[in-house]
Amino acid sequence: MSKTRVTTIRQPAGQAEELEFVARVDGIAASELIREAIAAHLDKRRSDPDFQARLRERIAADQQILKRLAE
């Protein structure tokens, strides 16, 4: 990995135990399992038409705000 960023999450103890167990079964670190899950989630969003429509709406709204701020 090139540049990385540290992120801290809070999760229920039971979920953390399950995560660590699944990672051990898969022979990877829990952090790698989390990175894989995040990558899969982002890929799913990229191919989700409803999310893409909301994304375009957000971009348009943000552009309007940026134009006002630049005046």
ABEGO torsion letter per residue (X at the ends): XBBBBBBBBBBBAAAAAAAAAAAAAAGBBAAAAAAAAAAAAAAAAAABAAAAAAAAAAAAAAAAAAAAAAX
